[in-house]
C-alpha cells in the first residue's frame, strides 16, 4: 500500500512535525491516529514517519528509515503573470508534473493590477505548490521565485532556453527540446502573448523560439502542455 506523503514543517534529529492548518488537515479531516505511518519529507530526504503525538495544532512523528525517491527534473518555467485563479491552477499542475522552479514574470502585457498584487500572492502560491507536492509524492516543492521583470527573466541561465512563440511556424517545442540535457528553461507568455519587441529581446539573448502548434492556447494550458512535452523528452 502506498503511504501518503507529507512535507514536515519542523525537523529536529529523529523527530518531525506538521503544525497549524497542515496538522489540522491530517488530524481532523483525515482523522489520523497515533501509530499511523506516513512518508515524511524531512530536510529534503523522504523517511518513514510514525505519529507519536497529536495536539490541536501539531502532529509529531518519529522518523525511521529513508525511502527511495526521485529528484525533480531540471526544468524551470518562467511564467508570465496572468489571472490569478488560472495561474494558481497552472502552478498546481506544473508542480504535479515535476517542475523544479517557477519564476513569475512581469511581461509588457501583464495587467498592471496583477503585477502590483503579485508579491502579496507569494505565500499562497508557495502553499499551493507544497500541497500539490504532497499529493504527487514529491520530495520537495518547487522553488516559487519572487516576481521579476522581463529583462531579468531573459537573463535566467540554462543549458537550453526556449521561449514559446505564437508566431514561430517552423520549430515545434518537441523539436527544440529533443536531446537536450541539463537545465532547461521555458518562457510562457501572458494573455495576449509576447510583444514583438519581447520576442526580439529573447532572440538577441540566445533563446530558441518554439511553437506548441497552430491552435491558440490559454496561458495556463500552454505552460502545462509545454512542461509535459519537455519532461517526456527528459524521462
C-alpha positions, 0 to 999 in steps of 0.5 A: 500500500502506498503511504501518503506523503507529507512535507514536515514543517519542523525537523529536529534529529529523529523527530518531525512535525506538521503544525497549524492548518497542515496538522489540522488537515491530517488530524481532523479531516483525515482523522489520523491516529497515533501509530499511523505511518506516513512518508515524511519529507524531512530536510529534503530526504523522504523517511518513514514517519510514525505519529507519536503525538497529536495536539490541536495544532501539531502532529509529531512523528518519529522518523525511521528509515529513508525511502527511495525517491526521485529528484525533480527534473531540471526544468524551470518555467518562467511564467508570465503573470496572468489571472490569478485563479488560472495561474494558481491552477497552472502552478498546481499542475506544473508542480504535479508534473515535476517542475523544479522552479517557477519564476513569475514574470512581469511581461509588457502585457501583464495587467498592471493590477496583477503585477502590483498584487503579485508579491502579496500572492507569494505565500499562497502560491508557495502553499499551493505548490507544497500541497500539490507536492504532497499529493504527487509524492514529491520530495520537495516543492518547487522553488516559487521565485519572487516576481521579476521583470522581463529583462531579468527573466531573459537573463535566467541561465540554462543549458537550453532556453526556449521561449514559446512563440505564437508566431514561430511556424517552423520549430515545434517545442518537441523539436527544440527540446529533443536531446537536450540535457541539463537545465532547461528553461521555458518562457510562457507568455501572458494573455495576449502573448509576447510583444514583438519587441519581447520576442526580439529581446529573447532572440538577441539573448540566445533563446530558441523560439518554439511553437506548441502548434497552430491552435491558440492556447490559454496561458495556463494550458500552454505552460502545462502542455509545454512542461509535459512535452519537455519532461517526456523528452527528459524521462 
